Amino acid sequence: MAKREKTLALNKINRTNARKLINEIIESVSGTDQDFTSGNLGKAILLLSVPMVLEMVMESIFAVADIFFVSKLGADAIATVGITESLMTIVYALGFGLSMGTTALVSRRIGEKKHAEASNVGFQAILLGGALSVLIAIPGLFFSPELLKLMGANEAIQQEMAGYTSIILGGNIVIMMLFIINAVFRSAGDAAISMRVLWMANILNIILDPLLIFGLGPIPALGIEGAAIATTTGRGLAVIYQFYLLFKGKNRVQLKWQNLKVDFSVMRHLIKLSLGGIGQNIIATSSWIGLVRIIAEFGSVAMAGYTIAIRIVIFSLLPSWGVANAAATLVGQNLGAKKPKRAEKSVWVTGKVNMILLALVGILFAWNPDFYVGLFTQDHEIVKSGAIALRIISIGMLAYGYGMVMVQSFNGAGDTITPTWINFFCFWLLEIPLAYLLSLSLGFGEKGVYFSILISESILTLVAFILFKRGKWKLKEV
């Protein structure tokens, strides 16, 4: 009888805990006024992480869906998207860097309970992003064929598909605004808003893509230009929604017309913090280009296998960036509230959660990589090559999960320079030379490149762990 009563009591506790978890998840996606500098830390991590992870999940789905529709237009269309994406890396680097600087400053001001100053930071970031977007849009609108030629595009792409590049580069401001304004919401603790904005943008894009590319009824088939219009329209409507929330919403960061003015001192501060973020992005992006150049030495099959494997890995890593972004927000807000111990503890807990999640993903990929690569191609040789790449790279998932939280936590504290130096050492001084040595000099072939990724990313995590443990980031004033 006593055993039965104990079992019933445990079941009751489990049901209570399950209901509590479900209620907290509902609260996280619907929006919360939780103070992340006090109360239960586990709940704070959950409330921030769930919407950020869902935000990144939608970004992963969109990346796959977008290329799915464009691929129906042929090889030149796919190449045009690829080349344009390479040109857009400057926009991503600037947007990524500015969002890092914005996160550091806004989260710190929110932690200090200075909401008006946080709103001012958000507005200055928007002005900076808009100015940079205009500088990129002008050559994009008027010189797209020349830019495509510079990137090695064939004559047909230059003459027939430059419209896609012109629209994407010309409308780059919508991407820049999504980066920056969502960073404002996330770092203020309104992660659910960022999630809804990105879901809105990408769902609209996925709906508009087939309608504008292939046409339907009175809607003409616009081909690849339809894809560009769909992307710009979907994201543009989402940006309008962002501004509506900033001016009319009742969120932690609000813009009032009477308070809007140019603040050059805040702009200078933002630029200083953002330079590190831009550097991190450029170093990481250029290192991947270097690896691709080495793999090209082993033929098109190795290149195709590697490309598919990396897409699968990135698809799985994007949601984990949501967890890392949650850590950055918690660090910034708790440092602002003068609670460095809580800031540090939030990183250790978040890092362990992310490490476990990605370790499980890594086990799945390493256990049966052929299955996942086979979802993208039926070519036996490519599947075989891609499976080798996916298995080796996936072994390091555990390290990747912890490392990205460490790096983002430095950025959340306002120390964007330390991660830049870590990236410089691990990617430029270690990964690329090691890939060349293992694959070409020592004869490991393409496997040498995959092992260099595994080794350098693992060392990155170790270096970040040691530097984070020293605690100098706690003293960073922003």
C-alpha positions as a Markdown table, in Angstrom:
| # | Residue | x | y | z |
|---|---|---|---|---|
| 1 | Met | 0.0 | 0.0 | 0.0 |
| 2 | Ala | 2.8 | 2.4 | 0.9 |
| 3 | Lys | 4.6 | 1.6 | -2.4 |
| 4 | Arg | 1.4 | 2.4 | -4.3 |
| 5 | Glu | 0.9 | 5.7 | -2.5 |
| 6 | Lys | 4.5 | 6.6 | -3.2 |
| 7 | Thr | 4.1 | 5.9 | -6.9 |
| 8 | Leu | 0.9 | 8.0 | -7.0 |
| 9 | Ala | 2.7 | 10.8 | -5.3 |
| 10 | Leu | 5.6 | 10.7 | -7.8 |
| 11 | Asn | 3.2 | 10.7 | -10.7 |
| 12 | Lys | 1.4 | 13.7 | -9.3 |
| 13 | Ile | 4.7 | 15.5 | -8.9 |
| 14 | Asn | 5.7 | 14.6 | -12.5 |
| 15 | Arg | 2.3 | 15.9 | -13.8 |
| 16 | Thr | 2.8 | 19.1 | -11.9 |
| 17 | Asn | 6.3 | 19.6 | -13.2 |
| 18 | Ala | 5.1 | 18.9 | -16.8 |
| 19 | Arg | 2.3 | 21.4 | -16.5 |
| 20 | Lys | 4.7 | 24.0 | -15.1 |
| 21 | Leu | 7.1 | 23.4 | -18.0 |
| 22 | Ile | 4.3 | 23.7 | -20.6 |
| 23 | Asn | 3.1 | 26.9 | -19.0 |
| 24 | Glu | 6.6 | 28.3 | -19.1 |
| 25 | Ile | 7.1 | 27.4 | -22.8 |
| 26 | Ile | 3.8 | 29.1 | -23.6 |
| 27 | Glu | 4.9 | 32.2 | -21.7 |
| 28 | Ser | 8.2 | 32.2 | -23.5 |
| 29 | Val | 6.6 | 32.2 | -27.0 |
| 30 | Ser | 3.7 | 34.6 | -26.1 |
| 31 | Gly | 6.0 | 37.1 | -24.5 |
| 32 | Thr | 7.0 | 37.7 | -20.9 |
| 33 | Asp | 7.8 | 40.7 | -18.6 |
| 34 | Gln | 10.2 | 38.5 | -16.5 |
| 35 | Asp | 13.1 | 40.3 | -14.9 |
| 36 | Phe | 16.1 | 38.2 | -16.1 |
| 37 | Thr | 18.4 | 39.6 | -13.5 |
| 38 | Ser | 16.6 | 38.0 | -10.6 |
| 39 | Gly | 14.5 | 34.9 | -9.8 |
| 40 | Asn | 15.0 | 31.3 | -11.0 |
| 41 | Leu | 17.9 | 31.2 | -13.5 |
| 42 | Gly | 16.7 | 28.0 | -15.1 |
| 43 | Lys | 13.4 | 29.6 | -15.9 |
| 44 | Ala | 15.1 | 32.7 | -17.3 |
| 45 | Ile | 17.2 | 30.6 | -19.6 |
| 46 | Leu | 14.1 | 28.7 | -20.8 |
| 47 | Leu | 12.1 | 31.9 | -21.4 |
| 48 | Leu | 14.9 | 33.4 | -23.5 |
| 49 | Ser | 16.1 | 30.2 | -25.3 |
| 50 | Val | 12.8 | 28.8 | -26.6 |
| 51 | Pro | 11.8 | 31.8 | -28.8 |
| 52 | Met | 15.4 | 32.3 | -29.9 |
| 53 | Val | 15.7 | 28.6 | -30.9 |
| 54 | Leu | 12.4 | 28.7 | -32.7 |
| 55 | Glu | 13.6 | 31.9 | -34.5 |
| 56 | Met | 16.7 | 30.1 | -35.8 |
| 57 | Val | 14.6 | 27.0 | -36.7 |
| 58 | Met | 12.6 | 29.1 | -39.1 |
| 59 | Glu | 15.7 | 30.6 | -40.5 |
| 60 | Ser | 17.0 | 27.1 | -41.2 |
| 61 | Ile | 13.7 | 26.0 | -42.9 |
| 62 | Phe | 13.7 | 29.2 | -45.0 |
| 63 | Ala | 17.3 | 28.6 | -46.2 |
| 64 | Val | 16.3 | 25.1 | -47.5 |
| 65 | Ala | 12.9 | 26.2 | -48.9 |
| 66 | Asp | 14.3 | 29.2 | -50.8 |
| 67 | Ile | 17.0 | 27.2 | -52.7 |
| 68 | Phe | 14.4 | 24.5 | -53.3 |
| 69 | Phe | 12.2 | 26.8 | -55.4 |
| 70 | Val | 15.1 | 28.5 | -57.2 |
| 71 | Ser | 16.7 | 25.2 | -58.1 |
| 72 | Lys | 13.7 | 24.5 | -60.4 |
| 73 | Leu | 15.0 | 27.3 | -62.7 |
| 74 | Gly | 18.3 | 25.6 | -63.5 |
| 75 | Ala | 22.0 | 25.8 | -62.8 |
| 76 | Asp | 22.4 | 29.4 | -63.8 |
| 77 | Ala | 19.7 | 30.5 | -61.4 |
| 78 | Ile | 21.3 | 28.5 | -58.6 |
| 79 | Ala | 24.7 | 30.0 | -59.5 |
| 80 | Thr | 23.2 | 33.5 | -59.4 |
| 81 | Val | 21.8 | 33.0 | -55.9 |
| 82 | Gly | 25.2 | 31.6 | -54.8 |
| 83 | Ile | 27.2 | 34.5 | -56.3 |
| 84 | Thr | 24.8 | 37.1 | -54.9 |
| 85 | Glu | 25.0 | 35.5 | -51.5 |
| 86 | Ser | 28.7 | 35.9 | -51.6 |
| 87 | Leu | 28.3 | 39.6 | -52.4 |
| 88 | Met | 25.8 | 39.9 | -49.6 |
| 89 | Thr | 28.4 | 38.6 | -47.1 |
| 90 | Ile | 29.4 | 42.3 | -46.5 |
| 91 | Val | 25.8 | 43.0 | -45.5 |
| 92 | Tyr | 25.8 | 40.0 | -43.2 |
| 93 | Ala | 29.1 | 41.0 | -41.7 |
| 94 | Leu | 28.0 | 44.6 | -41.0 |
| 95 | Gly | 24.6 | 43.5 | -39.7 |
| 96 | Phe | 26.1 | 40.8 | -37.6 |
| 97 | Gly | 28.7 | 43.2 | -36.1 |
| 98 | Leu | 26.2 | 46.0 | -35.5 |
| 99 | Ser | 23.8 | 43.5 | -33.8 |
| 100 | Met | 26.6 | 42.4 | -31.5 |
| 101 | Gly | 27.4 | 46.0 | -30.4 |
| 102 | Thr | 23.6 | 46.6 | -30.1 |
| 103 | Thr | 23.2 | 43.5 | -27.9 |
| 104 | Ala | 26.0 | 44.5 | -25.6 |
| 105 | Leu | 24.8 | 48.1 | -25.0 |
| 106 | Val | 21.0 | 47.4 | -24.9 |
| 107 | Ser | 21.3 | 44.4 | -22.6 |
| 108 | Arg | 23.6 | 46.4 | -20.2 |
| 109 | Arg | 21.3 | 49.4 | -20.1 |
| 110 | Ile | 18.2 | 47.2 | -19.5 |
| 111 | Gly | 20.1 | 45.5 | -16.7 |
| 112 | Glu | 20.8 | 48.9 | -15.2 |
| 113 | Lys | 17.1 | 49.7 | -15.5 |
| 114 | Lys | 17.8 | 52.6 | -17.9 |
| 115 | His | 15.2 | 51.8 | -20.5 |
| 116 | Ala | 15.3 | 55.2 | -22.1 |
| 117 | Glu | 19.0 | 54.9 | -22.7 |
| 118 | Ala | 18.5 | 51.4 | -24.1 |
| 119 | Ser | 15.9 | 52.9 | -26.5 |
| 120 | Asn | 18.3 | 55.6 | -27.6 |
| 121 | Val | 21.0 | 52.9 | -28.3 |
| 122 | Gly | 18.4 | 51.1 | -30.5 |
| 123 | Phe | 17.6 | 54.2 | -32.5 |
| 124 | Gln | 21.3 | 55.0 | -33.1 |
| 125 | Ala | 21.9 | 51.5 | -34.3 |
| 126 | Ile | 19.0 | 51.8 | -36.7 |
| 127 | Leu | 20.5 | 55.0 | -38.1 |
| 128 | Leu | 23.9 | 53.5 | -38.5 |
| 129 | Gly | 22.5 | 50.4 | -40.2 |
| 130 | Gly | 20.4 | 52.5 | -42.6 |
| 131 | Ala | 23.4 | 54.7 | -43.6 |
| 132 | Leu | 25.5 | 51.6 | -44.3 |
| 133 | Ser | 22.7 | 50.0 | -46.3 |
| 134 | Val | 22.5 | 53.0 | -48.6 |
| 135 | Leu | 26.2 | 52.8 | -49.4 |
| 136 | Ile | 25.8 | 49.2 | -50.4 |
| 137 | Ala | 22.5 | 49.7 | -52.3 |
| 138 | Ile | 23.9 | 52.3 | -54.7 |
| 139 | Pro | 26.5 | 50.1 | -56.5 |
| 140 | Gly | 24.1 | 47.1 | -56.2 |
| 141 | Leu | 21.3 | 48.9 | -58.0 |
| 142 | Phe | 23.4 | 50.4 | -60.8 |
| 143 | Phe | 26.3 | 48.0 | -61.3 |
| 144 | Ser | 24.9 | 44.5 | -60.7 |
| 145 | Pro | 26.1 | 43.1 | -64.1 |
| 146 | Glu | 29.6 | 44.4 | -63.5 |
| 147 | Leu | 29.6 | 42.9 | -60.0 |
| 148 | Leu | 28.5 | 39.5 | -61.3 |
| 149 | Lys | 31.2 | 39.6 | -64.0 |
| 150 | Leu | 33.8 | 40.5 | -61.3 |
| 151 | Met | 32.7 | 37.3 | -59.4 |
| 152 | Gly | 33.2 | 35.1 | -62.4 |
| 153 | Ala | 29.5 | 34.7 | -63.6 |
| 154 | Asn | 29.0 | 33.6 | -67.2 |
| 155 | Glu | 27.6 | 35.9 | -69.9 |
| 156 | Ala | 24.1 | 34.5 | -69.6 |
| 157 | Ile | 23.9 | 35.3 | -65.9 |
| 158 | Gln | 25.3 | 38.8 | -66.4 |
| 159 | Gln | 22.7 | 39.6 | -69.1 |
| 160 | Glu | 19.6 | 37.7 | -68.0 |
| 161 | Met | 19.8 | 37.4 | -64.2 |
| 162 | Ala | 21.4 | 40.6 | -63.0 |
| 163 | Gly | 17.9 | 41.8 | -61.9 |
| 164 | Tyr | 18.0 | 39.4 | -59.0 |
| 165 | Thr | 21.3 | 40.7 | -57.7 |
| 166 | Ser | 20.1 | 44.3 | -58.2 |
| 167 | Ile | 16.9 | 43.8 | -56.2 |
| 168 | Ile | 18.7 | 41.9 | -53.4 |
| 169 | Leu | 21.6 | 44.3 | -53.0 |
| 170 | Gly | 19.4 | 47.4 | -53.6 |
| 171 | Gly | 16.9 | 46.3 | -50.9 |
| 172 | Asn | 19.6 | 45.2 | -48.5 |
| 173 | Ile | 18.3 | 47.6 | -45.9 |
| 174 | Val | 15.5 | 45.2 | -45.0 |
| 175 | Ile | 18.0 | 42.5 | -44.0 |
| 176 | Met | 20.1 | 45.0 | -42.1 |
| 177 | Met | 17.0 | 46.2 | -40.2 |
| 178 | Leu | 16.0 | 42.7 | -39.4 |
| 179 | Phe | 19.4 | 42.0 | -37.9 |
| 180 | Ile | 19.6 | 45.2 | -35.8 |
| 181 | Ile | 16.0 | 45.6 | -34.6 |
| 182 | Asn | 15.7 | 41.9 | -33.7 |
| 183 | Ala | 18.9 | 42.3 | -31.7 |
| 184 | Val | 17.3 | 45.2 | -29.9 |
| 185 | Phe | 14.3 | 43.1 | -28.9 |
| 186 | Arg | 16.3 | 40.1 | -28.0 |
| 187 | Ser | 18.8 | 41.9 | -25.8 |
| 188 | Ala | 16.0 | 43.8 | -24.0 |
| 189 | Gly | 14.5 | 40.4 | -23.1 |
| 190 | Asp | 11.6 | 40.5 | -25.7 |
| 191 | Ala | 12.9 | 37.4 | -27.5 |
| 192 | Ala | 9.3 | 36.3 | -28.4 |
| 193 | Ile | 8.9 | 39.5 | -30.6 |
| 194 | Ser | 12.1 | 38.7 | -32.5 |
| 195 | Met | 10.8 | 35.2 | -33.1 |
| 196 | Arg | 7.4 | 36.4 | -34.4 |
| 197 | Val | 9.1 | 38.9 | -36.7 |
| 198 | Leu | 11.4 | 36.4 | -38.3 |
| 199 | Trp | 8.6 | 33.8 | -38.6 |
| 200 | Met | 6.5 | 36.4 | -40.3 |
| 201 | Ala | 9.3 | 37.4 | -42.8 |
| 202 | Asn | 10.1 | 33.8 | -43.7 |
| 203 | Ile | 6.6 | 32.5 | -44.0 |
| 204 | Leu | 5.7 | 35.4 | -46.3 |
| 205 | Asn | 8.8 | 34.6 | -48.3 |
| 206 | Ile | 8.0 | 30.9 | -48.6 |
| 207 | Ile | 4.4 | 31.7 | -49.7 |
| 208 | Leu | 5.5 | 34.4 | -52.2 |
| 209 | Asp | 8.4 | 32.5 | -53.7 |
| 210 | Pro | 6.4 | 30.0 | -55.8 |
| 211 | Leu | 3.7 | 32.5 | -56.7 |
| 212 | Leu | 6.2 | 35.1 | -58.1 |
| 213 | Ile | 8.7 | 32.7 | -59.5 |
| 214 | Phe | 6.3 | 30.4 | -61.4 |
| 215 | Gly | 3.2 | 32.6 | -61.6 |
| 216 | Leu | -0.4 | 31.7 | -60.7 |
| 217 | Gly | -3.6 | 33.0 | -62.5 |
| 218 | Pro | -3.2 | 36.8 | -63.1 |
| 219 | Ile | 0.2 | 36.7 | -61.3 |
| 220 | Pro | 2.9 | 36.6 | -64.0 |
| 221 | Ala | 5.9 | 34.2 | -63.8 |
| 222 | Leu | 8.8 | 36.5 | -62.9 |
| 223 | Gly | 11.5 | 33.8 | -62.7 |
| 224 | Ile | 14.5 | 34.4 | -60.6 |
| 225 | Glu | 13.6 | 38.1 | -60.1 |
| 226 | Gly | 10.4 | 36.8 | -58.5 |
| 227 | Ala | 12.5 | 35.2 | -55.8 |
| 228 | Ala | 14.3 | 38.5 | -55.1 |
| 229 | Ile | 11.0 | 40.3 | -54.9 |
| 230 | Ala | 9.5 | 37.7 | -52.6 |
| 231 | Thr | 12.5 | 37.9 | -50.3 |
| 232 | Thr | 12.5 | 41.7 | -50.2 |
| 233 | Thr | 8.7 | 42.0 | -49.8 |
| 234 | Gly | 8.5 | 39.4 | -47.0 |
| 235 | Arg | 11.3 | 40.9 | -45.1 |
| 236 | Gly | 10.2 | 44.4 | -45.8 |
| 237 | Leu | 6.7 | 43.8 | -44.3 |
| 238 | Ala | 8.4 | 42.3 | -41.3 |
| 239 | Val | 10.5 | 45.4 | -40.9 |
| 240 | Ile | 7.4 | 47.6 | -41.0 |
| 241 | Tyr | 6.0 | 45.4 | -38.2 |
| 242 | Gln | 9.2 | 45.9 | -36.3 |
| 243 | Phe | 8.9 | 49.7 | -36.5 |
| 244 | Tyr | 5.2 | 49.5 | -35.5 |
| 245 | Leu | 6.1 | 47.6 | -32.3 |
| 246 | Leu | 8.9 | 50.0 | -31.5 |
| 247 | Phe | 6.6 | 53.0 | -31.8 |
| 248 | Lys | 3.3 | 51.6 | -30.7 |
| 249 | Gly | 4.1 | 48.6 | -28.7 |
| 250 | Lys | 4.4 | 48.3 | -24.9 |
| 251 | Asn | 7.8 | 46.6 | -24.8 |
| 252 | Arg | 11.0 | 47.3 | -22.8 |
| 253 | Val | 12.4 | 49.3 | -25.7 |
| 254 | Gln | 10.1 | 52.0 | -27.1 |
| 255 | Leu | 10.8 | 54.9 | -29.5 |
| 256 | Lys | 9.1 | 58.2 | -29.0 |
| 257 | Trp | 9.1 | 60.8 | -31.8 |
| 258 | Gln | 10.0 | 63.6 | -29.5 |
| 259 | Asn | 13.1 | 61.8 | -28.2 |
| 260 | Leu | 14.5 | 60.8 | -31.6 |
| 261 | Lys | 17.8 | 62.6 | -32.3 |
| 262 | Val | 21.3 | 61.8 | -33.6 |
| 263 | Asp | 23.6 | 60.9 | -30.8 |
| 264 | Phe | 27.2 | 60.8 | -32.1 |
| 265 | Ser | 28.7 | 59.6 | -28.8 |
| 266 | Val | 26.5 | 56.5 | -28.7 |
| 267 | Met | 27.2 | 55.9 | -32.4 |
| 268 | Arg | 30.9 | 56.0 | -31.8 |
| 269 | His | 30.5 | 53.6 | -28.9 |
| 270 | Leu | 28.4 | 51.3 | -31.1 |
| 271 | Ile | 31.0 | 51.4 | -34.0 |
| 272 | Lys | 33.8 | 50.6 | -31.5 |
| 273 | Leu | 32.0 | 47.5 | -30.2 |
| 274 | Ser | 30.7 | 46.4 | -33.6 |
| 275 | Leu | 34.1 | 46.3 | -35.2 |
| 276 | Gly | 35.0 | 43.2 | -33.3 |
| 277 | Gly | 31.8 | 41.5 | -34.4 |
| 278 | Ile | 32.4 | 42.4 | -38.0 |
| 279 | Gly | 35.9 | 41.1 | -37.7 |
| 280 | Gln | 34.7 | 37.8 | -36.2 |
| 281 | Asn | 32.3 | 37.3 | -39.1 |
| 282 | Ile | 34.8 | 38.2 | -41.8 |
| 283 | Ile | 37.5 | 35.9 | -40.3 |
| 284 | Ala | 35.0 | 33.0 | -40.1 |
| 285 | Thr | 33.6 | 33.5 | -43.6 |
| 286 | Ser | 37.0 | 33.8 | -45.3 |
| 287 | Ser | 38.3 | 30.7 | -43.5 |
| 288 | Trp | 35.5 | 28.6 | -45.1 |
| 289 | Ile | 36.5 | 30.0 | -48.5 |
| 290 | Gly | 40.0 | 28.8 | -47.8 |
| 291 | Leu | 38.8 | 25.3 | -46.9 |
| 292 | Val | 36.7 | 25.2 | -50.1 |
| 293 | Arg | 39.8 | 26.1 | -52.2 |
| 294 | Ile | 41.7 | 23.2 | -50.6 |
| 295 | Ile | 38.9 | 20.7 | -51.1 |
| 296 | Ala | 38.6 | 21.7 | -54.8 |
| 297 | Glu | 41.9 | 20.0 | -55.3 |
| 298 | Phe | 40.2 | 16.6 | -54.8 |
| 299 | Gly | 37.5 | 17.0 | -57.5 |
| 300 | Ser | 33.8 | 17.7 | -57.9 |
| 301 | Val | 32.6 | 14.7 | -56.0 |
| 302 | Ala | 34.6 | 15.7 | -52.8 |
| 303 | Met | 33.4 | 19.3 | -53.3 |
| 304 | Ala | 29.7 | 18.2 | -53.6 |
| 305 | Gly | 29.9 | 15.9 | -50.6 |
| 306 | Tyr | 31.5 | 18.5 | -48.5 |
| 307 | Thr | 28.9 | 21.2 | -49.5 |
| 308 | Ile | 26.0 | 18.9 | -48.6 |
| 309 | Ala | 27.6 | 17.9 | -45.3 |
| 310 | Ile | 28.3 | 21.5 | -44.3 |
| 311 | Arg | 24.7 | 22.5 | -45.2 |
| 312 | Ile | 23.4 | 19.7 | -42.9 |
| 313 | Val | 25.7 | 20.8 | -40.1 |
| 314 | Ile | 24.8 | 24.5 | -40.4 |
| 315 | Phe | 21.1 | 23.5 | -40.5 |
| 316 | Ser | 21.6 | 21.8 | -37.1 |
| 317 | Leu | 23.8 | 24.6 | -35.6 |
| 318 | Leu | 21.4 | 27.5 | -36.3 |
| 319 | Pro | 18.9 | 26.6 | -33.6 |
| 320 | Ser | 21.8 | 26.3 | -31.1 |
| 321 | Trp | 22.8 | 29.9 | -31.9 |
| 322 | Gly | 19.4 | 30.7 | -30.3 |
| 323 | Val | 20.7 | 29.2 | -27.0 |
| 324 | Ala | 24.0 | 31.1 | -27.4 |
| 325 | Asn | 22.1 | 34.4 | -28.0 |
| 326 | Ala | 20.2 | 33.8 | -24.8 |
| 327 | Ala | 23.4 | 33.5 | -22.9 |
| 328 | Ala | 24.6 | 36.8 | -24.4 |
| 329 | Thr | 21.5 | 38.6 | -23.3 |
| 330 | Leu | 21.7 | 37.1 | -19.7 |
| 331 | Val | 25.4 | 38.1 | -19.4 |
| 332 | Gly | 24.7 | 41.7 | -20.6 |
| 333 | Gln | 21.7 | 42.3 | -18.4 |
| 334 | Asn | 23.2 | 40.7 | -15.3 |
| 335 | Leu | 26.4 | 42.7 | -15.6 |
| 336 | Gly | 24.3 | 45.8 | -15.9 |
| 337 | Ala | 22.5 | 44.8 | -12.7 |
| 338 | Lys | 25.9 | 44.4 | -11.0 |
| 339 | Lys | 25.4 | 40.6 | -10.7 |
| 340 | Pro | 28.6 | 39.1 | -12.3 |
| 341 | Lys | 28.2 | 35.8 | -10.5 |
| 342 | Arg | 24.7 | 35.3 | -11.9 |
| 343 | Ala | 26.0 | 36.3 | -15.3 |
| 344 | Glu | 28.8 | 33.7 | -15.1 |
| 345 | Lys | 26.5 | 31.0 | -13.8 |
| 346 | Ser | 24.0 | 31.6 | -16.7 |
| 347 | Val | 26.8 | 30.8 | -19.1 |
| 348 | Trp | 27.9 | 27.6 | -17.5 |
| 349 | Val | 24.3 | 26.3 | -17.4 |
| 350 | Thr | 23.4 | 27.5 | -20.9 |
| 351 | Gly | 26.7 | 26.0 | -22.2 |
| 352 | Lys | 25.9 | 22.6 | -20.7 |
| 353 | Val | 22.4 | 22.6 | -22.2 |
| 354 | Asn | 23.7 | 23.5 | -25.6 |
| 355 | Met | 26.5 | 21.0 | -25.4 |
| 356 | Ile | 24.0 | 18.2 | -24.6 |
| 357 | Leu | 21.6 | 19.1 | -27.4 |
| 358 | Leu | 24.3 | 19.2 | -30.0 |
| 359 | Ala | 26.0 | 16.1 | -28.7 |
| 360 | Leu | 22.7 | 14.2 | -29.3 |
| 361 | Val | 22.5 | 15.7 | -32.8 |
| 362 | Gly | 26.2 | 14.7 | -33.4 |
| 363 | Ile | 25.5 | 11.1 | -32.4 |
| 364 | Leu | 22.6 | 10.9 | -34.9 |
| 365 | Phe | 24.7 | 12.3 | -37.7 |
| 366 | Ala | 27.8 | 10.2 | -36.9 |
| 367 | Trp | 25.7 | 7.0 | -36.5 |
| 368 | Asn | 24.1 | 7.0 | -40.0 |
| 369 | Pro | 25.5 | 9.9 | -42.1 |
| 370 | Asp | 24.7 | 8.2 | -45.4 |
| 371 | Phe | 20.9 | 8.6 | -44.7 |
| 372 | Tyr | 21.1 | 12.4 | -44.1 |
| 373 | Val | 23.4 | 13.0 | -47.1 |
| 374 | Gly | 21.2 | 10.8 | -49.2 |
| 375 | Leu | 18.2 | 13.2 | -48.6 |
| 376 | Phe | 20.0 | 15.7 | -50.9 |
| 377 | Thr | 21.4 | 13.4 | -53.6 |
| 378 | Gln | 21.0 | 9.9 | -55.0 |
| 379 | Asp | 24.6 | 9.9 | -56.5 |
| 380 | His | 26.3 | 7.0 | -54.7 |
| 381 | Glu | 29.8 | 8.5 | -54.9 |
| 382 | Ile | 28.6 | 11.9 | -53.5 |
| 383 | Val | 26.7 | 10.2 | -50.7 |
| 384 | Lys | 29.8 | 8.2 | -49.8 |
| 385 | Ser | 32.0 | 11.3 | -49.8 |
| 386 | Gly | 29.5 | 13.5 | -48.0 |
| 387 | Ala | 29.0 | 10.8 | -45.3 |
| 388 | Ile | 32.7 | 10.7 | -44.5 |
| 389 | Ala | 32.7 | 14.5 | -44.1 |
| 390 | Leu | 29.5 | 14.5 | -42.0 |
| 391 | Arg | 30.7 | 11.8 | -39.7 |
| 392 | Ile | 34.1 | 13.4 | -38.9 |
| 393 | Ile | 32.7 | 16.9 | -38.5 |
| 394 | Ser | 29.8 | 15.7 | -36.3 |
| 395 | Ile | 32.2 | 14.2 | -33.8 |
| 396 | Gly | 33.0 | 17.7 | -32.6 |
| 397 | Met | 29.3 | 18.7 | -32.1 |
| 398 | Leu | 29.8 | 18.6 | -28.3 |
| 399 | Ala | 32.6 | 21.1 | -28.5 |
| 400 | Tyr | 30.8 | 23.3 | -31.0 |
| 401 | Gly | 27.8 | 23.6 | -28.6 |
| 402 | Tyr | 29.9 | 24.8 | -25.7 |
| 403 | Gly | 32.2 | 27.0 | -27.8 |
| 404 | Met | 29.4 | 29.1 | -29.4 |
| 405 | Val | 28.0 | 29.9 | -26.0 |
| 406 | Met | 31.4 | 31.0 | -24.7 |
| 407 | Val | 32.0 | 33.2 | -27.7 |
| 408 | Gln | 28.6 | 34.8 | -27.6 |
| 409 | Ser | 28.9 | 35.4 | -23.9 |
| 410 | Phe | 32.1 | 37.5 | -24.5 |
| 411 | Asn | 30.1 | 39.5 | -27.0 |
| 412 | Gly | 27.2 | 39.9 | -24.6 |
| 413 | Ala | 29.6 | 41.4 | -22.1 |
| 414 | Gly | 30.8 | 43.9 | -24.6 |
| 415 | Asp | 34.1 | 42.2 | -25.1 |
| 416 | Thr | 34.0 | 41.7 | -28.9 |
| 417 | Ile | 37.8 | 41.8 | -29.3 |
| 418 | Thr | 38.6 | 38.6 | -27.4 |
| 419 | Pro | 36.4 | 36.4 | -29.7 |
| 420 | Thr | 38.0 | 38.2 | -32.7 |
| 421 | Trp | 41.5 | 37.1 | -31.7 |
| 422 | Ile | 40.3 | 33.6 | -30.8 |
| 423 | Asn | 38.8 | 33.3 | -34.3 |
| 424 | Phe | 41.9 | 34.7 | -35.9 |
| 425 | Phe | 44.1 | 32.2 | -34.1 |
| 426 | Cys | 41.9 | 29.1 | -34.5 |
| 427 | Phe | 40.7 | 29.8 | -38.1 |
| 428 | Trp | 43.5 | 31.6 | -39.9 |
| 429 | Leu | 46.6 | 30.5 | -38.0 |
| 430 | Leu | 45.5 | 26.9 | -37.2 |
| 431 | Glu | 42.6 | 25.6 | -39.3 |
| 432 | Ile | 43.7 | 26.6 | -42.8 |
| 433 | Pro | 47.4 | 25.7 | -42.5 |
| 434 | Leu | 46.4 | 22.4 | -40.7 |
| 435 | Ala | 43.9 | 21.5 | -43.5 |
| 436 | Tyr | 46.7 | 22.1 | -46.1 |
| 437 | Leu | 49.2 | 20.1 | -44.1 |
| 438 | Leu | 46.9 | 17.1 | -43.4 |
| 439 | Ser | 45.2 | 16.9 | -46.8 |
| 440 | Leu | 48.0 | 17.8 | -49.2 |
| 441 | Ser | 51.3 | 17.5 | -47.5 |
| 442 | Leu | 50.6 | 14.3 | -45.4 |
| 443 | Gly | 48.3 | 12.7 | -47.9 |
| 444 | Phe | 45.1 | 12.4 | -45.9 |
| 445 | Gly | 43.1 | 13.8 | -48.8 |
| 446 | Glu | 39.8 | 15.6 | -48.1 |
| 447 | Lys | 39.6 | 13.8 | -44.7 |
| 448 | Gly | 42.5 | 16.1 | -43.7 |
| 449 | Val | 40.2 | 19.1 | -44.2 |
| 450 | Tyr | 37.5 | 17.6 | -42.1 |
| 451 | Phe | 39.9 | 16.7 | -39.3 |
| 452 | Ser | 41.2 | 20.3 | -39.3 |
| 453 | Ile | 37.7 | 21.6 | -38.7 |
| 454 | Leu | 37.2 | 19.2 | -35.9 |
| 455 | Ile | 40.6 | 20.0 | -34.3 |
| 456 | Ser | 40.4 | 23.8 | -34.7 |
| 457 | Glu | 36.8 | 24.1 | -33.5 |
| 458 | Ser | 37.6 | 22.0 | -30.4 |
| 459 | Ile | 40.7 | 24.1 | -29.6 |
| 460 | Leu | 38.5 | 27.2 | -30.1 |
| 461 | Thr | 36.2 | 25.9 | -27.4 |
| 462 | Leu | 39.2 | 25.1 | -25.1 |
| 463 | Val | 40.8 | 28.6 | -25.5 |
| 464 | Ala | 37.4 | 30.4 | -25.0 |
| 465 | Phe | 36.8 | 28.3 | -21.9 |
| 466 | Ile | 40.2 | 29.2 | -20.4 |
| 467 | Leu | 39.8 | 33.0 | -21.2 |
| 468 | Phe | 36.2 | 33.0 | -19.9 |
| 469 | Lys | 37.3 | 31.3 | -16.7 |
| 470 | Arg | 39.8 | 34.1 | -16.1 |
| 471 | Gly | 36.9 | 36.5 | -15.7 |
| 472 | Lys | 38.3 | 39.7 | -17.2 |
| 473 | Trp | 35.0 | 40.1 | -19.2 |
| 474 | Lys | 33.3 | 40.8 | -15.9 |
| 475 | Leu | 35.2 | 44.1 | -15.7 |
| 476 | Lys | 34.3 | 45.3 | -19.2 |
| 477 | Glu | 32.5 | 48.7 | -19.1 |
| 478 | Val | 30.1 | 49.5 | -21.9 |
